[in-house]
Amino acid sequence: MQERLQKVLAQAGVASRRKAEEYITKGLVRVNGKVVTTLGTKCDISKDKVEYNGKLVSLAEPVIYAFYKPAGVTSTMSDPYAKKTIADFFKGKRVYPVGRLDKYSEGLMLVTNDGDLALTLTHPRYEHEKEYEVLLQGRNDDNISKLEQRFTIDGYRTQPMKLLGVKQTKERQWLVGLVLKEGRKRQIRKVAEKLGYQVIDLKRVRIGKLKLEDLQPGRWREVGRQDII
């Protein structure tokens, strides 16, 4: 059965579909010995010889891991400027992270070779919830309820966040629960800053139905698609 080349690469655990498209346009992919740079090109992995960066590509059994990304880890598989990436925790596995958490945030991430799942969970139209525990510091709590309002960040009008609760932990600090259905880059940090707060800690504790629970930093466990959506 013929599939789009970027989908084949995602299903083989090479990269997400979006990243696979970059690899194709950069000339890093060959089909039957010929470099392919045209997006939308189709192939049949059972019949065609597909190579990425000189290595033969083969389909793998779909696997999904729930991973606790520690703070300080860059949420990519490779970054020449990062001290530590997701790849350091999944050596020997052809997987990649679904979405991102910024370097200084921690908590639940999905790591997979399932390109369809990655697309489903990252595309805005699917609106899968992500829940966070955020420690804020500021002068008072007068503006915390405004976290549920819409803001313009980097020229984009955000969707409202849902505030689950507010608990004062010490003077000028509050622990809040937030739920997002979209995830603009550093959205929580930027909105908090607009309201006069500094984010001290940020932890993602849920994606869809899947909760972080007792998973420890740097550890992972295998989960199924049904555990998430």
Secondary structure, 3 states (H helix, E strand, C coil): CCEEHHHHHHHCCCCCHHHHHHHHHCCCEEECCEECCCCCCEECCCCCCEEECCEECCCCCCCEEEEEECCCCECCCCCCCCCCEHHHHCCCCCCEEECCCCCCCEEEEEEECCHHHHHHHHCHHHCCCEEEEEEEECCCCCCHHHHHCCCEECCEECCCCEEEEEEEEECCEEEEEEEECCCCCCHHHHHHHHCCCEEEEEEEEEECCEECCCCCCCCEEEECHHHCC
